Amino acid sequence: MDKIHKPVLIKEVLEYLHPGPGKNFVDCTFGFGGHSRAILEETKPDGKILGIEIEKEILKIAKQKMPDRRLTLVNGSFVRLKQVIAENSFYPVNGILLDLGLNSWQIEQSGRGFSFRRDEPLLMNSDPQGITAEQAVNSWPREELARIFKEYGEERQALRIAQAIVEARKRQRIKTTGQLIEIIRPIFFRRGRIHFATKVFQALRIAVNNELENLEKVLPQALEVLEAEGRLVVISFHSLEDRIVKNFFRNSARQEKLRILTKKPIRTSFEEAKLNPRSRSAKLRAGTILKKK
């Protein structure tokens, strides 16, 4: 599993979650359990973890590789945080971790079009029941496509890209990542350090998975279920996510519900970024609960 995915900022996660014997934690984005393995080690002998993972295949692998009586794994979305905790009678909750990064398995092995470096079906949905990127690019109006490219991808060529997609889908249905790449390629005469499709793919992934809306929904739930002095740690990977987390922490601090532990976001070290290039954009923010239960 370590070869499949390298969890980021493990040292910092442990520092700010502050796990100890007998404490219970919720890993809202369990993945292959990299963070949770480290937390379980620190919470021996009787601390527990509730892991939530939306990808069924990832969860199946994790269950085989991490059999532990102190670990409860649930297939689902963290947007149902309060309900999942209640259904599993997982109390008290001393800490919650949200690692919002895309899992390396999704990029490299899922075959669902998360990467523009492979010609795969244009799906991008983590929830099998959710809308796909193929449905989005073939049915959404030009104005809606332009909006998500501009807002979620911060793409300057948003309108031109949307227009190119609308014209292309009149000729044939857009079904693969390769098709989408070739449709938008002519728009970018200048090629920079970042691949020209990066922002478009990011925007589509955010849109079809409701990533920003789900983040806004889960953060208030985290405050509700955490014990007094419980810790909330969030790792984001792009500015839109980080802005939501930053504003939520600030507003919660003003309401005296939370004390911010990170005045500025914690970034990966040079050494970690060198070993794991995908960690370069990671930002960690943490807070501790002030309200009494």
Secondary structure, DSSP 4 states (H G I P E B T S, - for coil): -TTT---S-HHHHHHHH---TT-EEEETT-TT-HHHHHHHHHTTTT-EEEEEES-HHHHHHHHHH---TTEEEEES-GGGHHHHHHHTT---EEEEEEE-SPPHHHHHTS-SS--TTS--BS---SSTTSPPHHHHHHHS-HHHHHHHHHHTT--TTHHHHHHHHHHHHHHS---BHHHHHHHHGGG-SS--SS-TTHHHHHHHHHHHTTHHHHHHHHHHHHHHHEEEEEEEEEEE-SHHHHHHHHHHHHHHHHTTSEEES-SS-EE--HHHHHH-GGGTT-EEEEEEE-S--
